[in-house]
């Protein structure tokens, strides 16, 4: 109960070609994974994407929401299992201040952590 939260800000929904274009032109990317990434077993594909981005000089990091996944640390473990370096995986409160200076945020399987109306 209580007052309905006002949704502010903007988001952009794009198709695959648009995503490729955005990733190709970005200098910095923050990936926000959620439980949907775990369900899809997409950690290996994401790890490969990160390797490709880094090889092209794109500064890439992960932002892990405190309640992402089915249990604390689940996404950290999955990303480590896929070979994502620990030093680019951050808790959300550690990385929040970097979002305004980031070219692109990629939300993967985490709609409920970024959209309170979900």
N, CA and C atoms as a LAMMPS dump frame, in Angstrom:
ITEM: TIMESTEP
0
ITEM: NUMBER OF ATOMS
354
ITEM: BOX BOUNDS ff ff ff
-5.0000000000000000e+02 5.0000000000000000e+02
-5.0000000000000000e+02 5.0000000000000000e+02
-5.0000000000000000e+02 5.0000000000000000e+02
ITEM: ATOMS id mol type element x y z
1 1 1 N 0.839 -1.175 0
2 1 2 C 0 0 0
3 1 3 C 0.88 1.232 0
4 2 1 N 0.273 2.354 -0.157
5 2 2 C 1.037 3.592 -0.204
6 2 3 C 0.899 4.248 -1.557
7 3 1 N 1.658 5.283 -1.726
8 3 2 C 1.603 6.062 -2.951
9 3 3 C 2.331 5.345 -4.092
10 4 1 N 1.75 5.39 -5.277
11 4 2 C 2.364 4.779 -6.442
12 4 3 C 3.641 5.53 -6.802
13 5 1 N 4.694 4.779 -7.075
14 5 2 C 5.966 5.385 -7.435
15 5 3 C 5.902 5.97 -8.843
16 6 1 N 6.356 7.196 -8.986
17 6 2 C 6.388 7.835 -10.293
18 6 3 C 7.589 7.325 -11.077
19 7 1 N 7.353 6.915 -12.3
20 7 2 C 8.438 6.439 -13.154
21 7 3 C 9.024 7.64 -13.871
22 8 1 N 10.32 7.828 -13.728
23 8 2 C 11.007 8.955 -14.357
24 8 3 C 12.131 8.424 -15.243
25 9 1 N 12.69 9.299 -16.049
26 9 2 C 13.792 8.904 -16.925
27 9 3 C 13.281 8.376 -18.246
28 10 1 N 14.201 7.902 -19.043
29 10 2 C 13.85 7.366 -20.351
30 10 3 C 14.555 6.032 -20.562
31 11 1 N 14.027 5.265 -21.448
32 11 2 C 14.678 4.033 -21.873
33 11 3 C 14.481 3.916 -23.379
34 12 1 N 15.295 3.087 -23.989
35 12 2 C 15.2 2.883 -25.428
36 12 3 C 15.169 1.389 -25.702
37 13 1 N 14.143 0.939 -26.383
38 13 2 C 14.07 -0.455 -26.802
39 13 3 C 14.526 -0.525 -28.25
40 14 1 N 15.42 -1.481 -28.539
41 14 2 C 15.972 -1.604 -29.883
42 14 3 C 15.975 -3.058 -30.323
43 15 1 N 16.193 -3.274 -31.616
44 15 2 C 16.272 -4.63 -32.147
45 15 3 C 17.743 -5.073 -32.172
46 16 1 N 18.003 -6.252 -32.701
47 16 2 C 19.36 -6.808 -32.713
48 16 3 C 20.324 -5.9 -33.47
49 17 1 N 19.93 -5.433 -34.643
50 17 2 C 20.813 -4.561 -35.427
51 17 3 C 21.124 -3.277 -34.658
52 18 1 N 20.13 -2.749 -33.977
53 18 2 C 20.341 -1.552 -33.169
54 18 3 C 21.276 -1.811 -32.006
55 19 1 N 21.15 -2.975 -31.38
56 19 2 C 22.037 -3.341 -30.268
57 19 3 C 23.477 -3.465 -30.747
58 20 1 N 23.673 -4.104 -31.885
59 20 2 C 25.015 -4.237 -32.448
60 20 3 C 25.606 -2.859 -32.737
61 21 1 N 24.801 -1.991 -33.313
62 21 2 C 25.246 -0.63 -33.609
63 21 3 C 25.638 0.11 -32.333
64 22 1 N 24.794 0.025 -31.31
65 22 2 C 25.092 0.699 -30.042
66 22 3 C 26.374 0.153 -29.415
67 23 1 N 26.535 -1.168 -29.394
68 23 2 C 27.73 -1.782 -28.815
69 23 3 C 28.98 -1.438 -29.608
70 24 1 N 28.861 -1.402 -30.922
71 24 2 C 30.002 -1.089 -31.785
72 24 3 C 30.49 0.331 -31.58
73 25 1 N 29.575 1.246 -31.312
74 25 2 C 29.938 2.654 -31.189
75 25 3 C 30.21 3.114 -29.757
76 26 1 N 30 2.258 -28.779
77 26 2 C 30.199 2.645 -27.38
78 26 3 C 31.673 2.586 -26.997
79 27 1 N 32.068 3.499 -26.133
80 27 2 C 33.414 3.468 -25.553
81 27 3 C 33.374 2.86 -24.15
82 28 1 N 32.19 2.909 -23.522
83 28 2 C 32.018 2.304 -22.199
84 28 3 C 30.625 1.679 -22.091
85 29 1 N 30.589 0.486 -21.485
86 29 2 C 29.346 -0.28 -21.367
87 29 3 C 29.256 -0.841 -19.947
88 30 1 N 28.075 -0.722 -19.351
89 30 2 C 27.792 -1.415 -18.096
90 30 3 C 26.682 -2.424 -18.388
91 31 1 N 26.946 -3.682 -18.05
92 31 2 C 25.976 -4.756 -18.243
93 31 3 C 25.306 -5.035 -16.899
94 32 1 N 23.966 -5.032 -16.882
95 32 2 C 23.199 -5.309 -15.672
96 32 3 C 22.488 -6.644 -15.883
97 33 1 N 23.055 -7.73 -15.334
98 33 2 C 22.434 -9.039 -15.52
99 33 3 C 21.413 -9.336 -14.426
100 34 1 N 20.468 -10.204 -14.75
101 34 2 C 19.471 -10.629 -13.772
102 34 3 C 19.23 -12.123 -13.876
103 35 1 N 18.236 -12.568 -13.15
104 35 2 C 17.931 -13.996 -13.093
105 35 3 C 17.639 -14.579 -14.472
106 36 1 N 17.085 -13.778 -15.366
107 36 2 C 16.824 -14.248 -16.722
108 36 3 C 18.09 -14.708 -17.433
109 37 1 N 19.221 -14.083 -17.128
110 37 2 C 20.502 -14.514 -17.691
111 37 3 C 20.826 -15.926 -17.205
112 38 1 N 20.587 -16.17 -15.92
113 38 2 C 20.852 -17.499 -15.352
114 38 3 C 19.939 -18.55 -15.968
115 39 1 N 18.652 -18.235 -16.089
116 39 2 C 17.685 -19.179 -16.646
117 39 3 C 18.058 -19.543 -18.082
118 40 1 N 18.503 -18.551 -18.836
119 40 2 C 18.869 -18.779 -20.238
120 40 3 C 20.265 -19.389 -20.395
121 41 1 N 20.998 -19.502 -19.281
122 41 2 C 22.386 -19.996 -19.314
123 41 3 C 23.222 -19.156 -20.286
124 42 1 N 22.99 -17.86 -20.233
125 42 2 C 23.632 -16.94 -21.174
126 42 3 C 24.963 -16.398 -20.683
127 43 1 N 25.442 -16.855 -19.529
128 43 2 C 26.686 -16.307 -19.002
129 43 3 C 27.875 -16.53 -19.94
130 44 1 N 27.881 -17.631 -20.67
131 44 2 C 29 -17.901 -21.578
132 44 3 C 28.954 -16.984 -22.8
133 45 1 N 27.76 -16.769 -23.331
134 45 2 C 27.619 -15.845 -24.461
135 45 3 C 27.986 -14.424 -24.04
136 46 1 N 27.58 -14.027 -22.839
137 46 2 C 27.904 -12.688 -22.343
138 46 3 C 29.411 -12.561 -22.128
139 47 1 N 30.035 -13.598 -21.609
140 47 2 C 31.489 -13.57 -21.408
141 47 3 C 32.211 -13.402 -22.747
142 48 1 N 31.731 -14.083 -23.781
143 48 2 C 32.332 -13.93 -25.116
144 48 3 C 32.119 -12.515 -25.654
145 49 1 N 30.922 -11.973 -25.444
146 49 2 C 30.647 -10.618 -25.886
147 49 3 C 31.588 -9.633 -25.191
148 50 1 N 31.807 -9.825 -23.893
149 50 2 C 32.695 -8.943 -23.137
150 50 3 C 34.124 -9.036 -23.677
151 51 1 N 34.586 -10.25 -23.977
152 51 2 C 35.93 -10.408 -24.557
153 51 3 C 36.05 -9.642 -25.871
154 52 1 N 35.028 -9.751 -26.692
155 52 2 C 35.03 -9.035 -27.976
156 52 3 C 35.043 -7.531 -27.758
157 53 1 N 34.189 -7.04 -26.867
158 53 2 C 34.149 -5.602 -26.593
159 53 3 C 35.505 -5.108 -26.083
160 54 1 N 36.073 -5.831 -25.122
161 54 2 C 37.358 -5.416 -24.557
162 54 3 C 38.467 -5.449 -25.611
163 55 1 N 38.412 -6.42 -26.524
164 55 2 C 39.431 -6.495 -27.571
165 55 3 C 39.339 -5.322 -28.539
166 56 1 N 38.171 -4.675 -28.562
167 56 2 C 37.977 -3.489 -29.395
168 56 3 C 38.11 -2.197 -28.585
169 57 1 N 38.636 -2.318 -27.365
170 57 2 C 38.892 -1.141 -26.543
171 57 3 C 37.694 -0.576 -25.809
172 58 1 N 36.611 -1.332 -25.724
173 58 2 C 35.42 -0.852 -25.022
174 58 3 C 35.573 -1.167 -23.532
175 59 1 N 35.494 -0.127 -22.706
176 59 2 C 35.579 -0.264 -21.256
177 59 3 C 34.273 -0.911 -20.792
178 60 1 N 34.339 -2.15 -20.298
179 60 2 C 33.149 -2.934 -19.989
180 60 3 C 33.146 -3.374 -18.538
181 61 1 N 31.999 -3.193 -17.868
182 61 2 C 31.849 -3.607 -16.479
183 61 3 C 30.469 -4.214 -16.288
184 62 1 N 30.308 -4.918 -15.164
185 62 2 C 29.019 -5.467 -14.766
186 62 3 C 28.543 -4.76 -13.506
187 63 1 N 27.237 -4.546 -13.404
188 63 2 C 26.614 -4 -12.206
189 63 3 C 25.627 -5.046 -11.695
190 64 1 N 25.9 -5.591 -10.524
191 64 2 C 25.057 -6.643 -9.968
192 64 3 C 24.137 -6.05 -8.903
193 65 1 N 22.842 -6.131 -9.139
194 65 2 C 21.857 -5.647 -8.173
195 65 3 C 21.854 -6.584 -6.968
196 66 1 N 21.663 -6.045 -5.76
197 66 2 C 21.724 -6.887 -4.564
198 66 3 C 20.733 -8.053 -4.533
199 67 1 N 19.606 -7.937 -5.23
200 67 2 C 18.639 -9.037 -5.211
201 67 3 C 18.565 -9.766 -6.553
202 68 1 N 19.565 -9.602 -7.389
203 68 2 C 19.571 -10.295 -8.684
204 68 3 C 19.82 -11.785 -8.469
205 69 1 N 19.098 -12.589 -9.184
206 69 2 C 19.258 -14.034 -9.071
207 69 3 C 18.344 -14.619 -8.006
208 70 1 N 18.495 -15.903 -7.78
209 70 2 C 17.658 -16.605 -6.808
210 70 3 C 18.254 -16.582 -5.405
211 71 1 N 19.563 -16.317 -5.32
212 71 2 C 20.233 -16.258 -4.018
213 71 3 C 21.394 -15.269 -4.131
214 72 1 N 21.793 -14.668 -3.017
215 72 2 C 22.904 -13.706 -3.072
216 72 3 C 24.158 -14.334 -3.681
217 73 1 N 24.763 -13.613 -4.589
218 73 2 C 26.004 -14.082 -5.206
219 73 3 C 25.829 -15.002 -6.402
220 74 1 N 24.598 -15.373 -6.74
221 74 2 C 24.395 -16.323 -7.835
222 74 3 C 24.981 -15.81 -9.143
223 75 1 N 24.728 -14.553 -9.48
224 75 2 C 25.224 -14.034 -10.753
225 75 3 C 26.738 -13.871 -10.736
226 76 1 N 27.302 -13.523 -9.584
227 76 2 C 28.756 -13.432 -9.481
228 76 3 C 29.393 -14.79 -9.785
229 77 1 N 28.812 -15.845 -9.238
230 77 2 C 29.332 -17.198 -9.454
231 77 3 C 29.201 -17.592 -10.923
232 78 1 N 28.039 -17.339 -11.526
233 78 2 C 27.83 -17.698 -12.929
234 78 3 C 28.809 -16.961 -13.845
235 79 1 N 29.018 -15.672 -13.584
236 79 2 C 29.954 -14.902 -14.419
237 79 3 C 31.384 -15.4 -14.227
238 80 1 N 31.762 -15.716 -12.994
239 80 2 C 33.109 -16.256 -12.739
240 80 3 C 33.285 -17.602 -13.439
241 81 1 N 32.255 -18.438 -13.382
242 81 2 C 32.273 -19.75 -14.041
243 81 3 C 32.504 -19.598 -15.546
244 82 1 N 31.976 -18.527 -16.12
245 82 2 C 32.116 -18.282 -17.561
246 82 3 C 33.426 -17.571 -17.91
247 83 1 N 34.218 -17.245 -16.891
248 83 2 C 35.518 -16.633 -17.148
249 83 3 C 35.527 -15.112 -17.164
250 84 1 N 34.469 -14.477 -16.675
251 84 2 C 34.448 -13.014 -16.589
252 84 3 C 35.388 -12.608 -15.455
253 85 1 N 36.338 -11.716 -15.721
254 85 2 C 37.287 -11.305 -14.673
255 85 3 C 36.574 -10.652 -13.478
256 86 1 N 37.016 -11 -12.277
257 86 2 C 36.408 -10.466 -11.054
258 86 3 C 36.456 -8.943 -10.994
259 87 1 N 37.511 -8.358 -11.526
260 87 2 C 37.708 -6.914 -11.364
261 87 3 C 36.744 -6.065 -12.193
262 88 1 N 35.939 -6.678 -13.049
263 88 2 C 34.956 -5.886 -13.801
264 88 3 C 33.529 -6.151 -13.325
265 89 1 N 33.395 -6.963 -12.272
266 89 2 C 32.077 -7.274 -11.707
267 89 3 C 31.921 -6.49 -10.403
268 90 1 N 30.918 -5.603 -10.363
269 90 2 C 30.741 -4.705 -9.222
270 90 3 C 29.328 -4.811 -8.669
271 91 1 N 29.213 -4.564 -7.375
272 91 2 C 27.896 -4.442 -6.763
273 91 3 C 27.29 -3.127 -7.233
274 92 1 N 25.972 -3.079 -7.336
275 92 2 C 25.288 -1.904 -7.863
276 92 3 C 25.68 -0.629 -7.124
277 93 1 N 25.754 -0.676 -5.792
278 93 2 C 26.075 0.544 -5.048
279 93 3 C 27.505 1.016 -5.281
280 94 1 N 28.376 0.145 -5.74
281 94 2 C 29.76 0.526 -6.047
282 94 3 C 29.883 1.213 -7.408
283 95 1 N 28.96 0.944 -8.292
284 95 2 C 29.093 1.399 -9.672
285 95 3 C 28.044 2.438 -10.08
286 96 1 N 27.032 2.65 -9.248
287 96 2 C 25.939 3.568 -9.594
288 96 3 C 26.426 4.918 -10.108
289 97 1 N 27.426 5.483 -9.486
290 97 2 C 27.888 6.815 -9.877
291 97 3 C 28.536 6.845 -11.261
292 98 1 N 28.85 5.689 -11.828
293 98 2 C 29.466 5.636 -13.155
294 98 3 C 28.452 5.678 -14.303
295 99 1 N 27.178 5.393 -14.017
296 99 2 C 26.176 5.347 -15.083
297 99 3 C 26.071 6.638 -15.896
298 100 1 N 26.085 7.818 -15.272
299 100 2 C 25.956 9.043 -16.089
300 100 3 C 27.077 9.226 -17.123
301 101 1 N 28.258 8.657 -16.848
302 101 2 C 29.39 8.798 -17.762
303 101 3 C 29.58 7.582 -18.661
304 102 1 N 28.609 6.676 -18.662
305 102 2 C 28.68 5.449 -19.453
306 102 3 C 27.862 5.622 -20.726
307 103 1 N 28.419 5.178 -21.848
308 103 2 C 27.733 5.323 -23.131
309 103 3 C 26.504 4.435 -23.248
310 104 1 N 26.571 3.22 -22.688
311 104 2 C 25.501 2.252 -22.906
312 104 3 C 25.344 1.344 -21.693
313 105 1 N 24.11 1.158 -21.255
314 105 2 C 23.794 0.165 -20.228
315 105 3 C 22.989 -0.937 -20.912
316 106 1 N 23.421 -2.17 -20.747
317 106 2 C 22.748 -3.317 -21.353
318 106 3 C 22.096 -4.119 -20.226
319 107 1 N 20.779 -4.219 -20.263
320 107 2 C 20.018 -4.936 -19.245
321 107 3 C 19.676 -6.306 -19.814
322 108 1 N 20.125 -7.355 -19.123
323 108 2 C 19.913 -8.708 -19.631
324 108 3 C 19.219 -9.551 -18.55
325 109 1 N 17.954 -9.855 -18.784
326 109 2 C 17.219 -10.697 -17.85
327 109 3 C 17.023 -10.063 -16.492
328 110 1 N 16.93 -8.733 -16.448
329 110 2 C 16.835 -8.038 -15.156
330 110 3 C 15.746 -6.985 -15.158
331 111 1 N 14.681 -7.189 -15.901
332 111 2 C 13.636 -6.175 -16.007
333 111 3 C 13.112 -5.735 -14.637
334 112 1 N 12.929 -6.679 -13.734
335 112 2 C 12.34 -6.337 -12.434
336 112 3 C 13.268 -5.505 -11.561
337 113 1 N 14.573 -5.521 -11.807
338 113 2 C 15.481 -4.726 -10.989
339 113 3 C 15.667 -3.319 -11.524
340 114 1 N 15.25 -3.068 -12.75
341 114 2 C 15.398 -1.732 -13.318
342 114 3 C 14.063 -1.057 -13.592
343 115 1 N 12.96 -1.809 -13.452
344 115 2 C 11.634 -1.266 -13.729
345 115 3 C 10.716 -1.625 -12.565
346 116 1 N 10.496 -0.662 -11.696
347 116 2 C 9.687 -0.949 -10.502
348 116 3 C 8.235 -1.293 -10.834
349 117 1 N 7.8 -0.994 -12.044
350 117 2 C 6.43 -1.312 -12.433
351 117 3 C 6.302 -2.74 -12.955
352 118 1 N 7.418 -3.44 -13.083
353 118 2 C 7.387 -4.804 -13.642
354 118 3 C 6.722 -5.778 -12.678
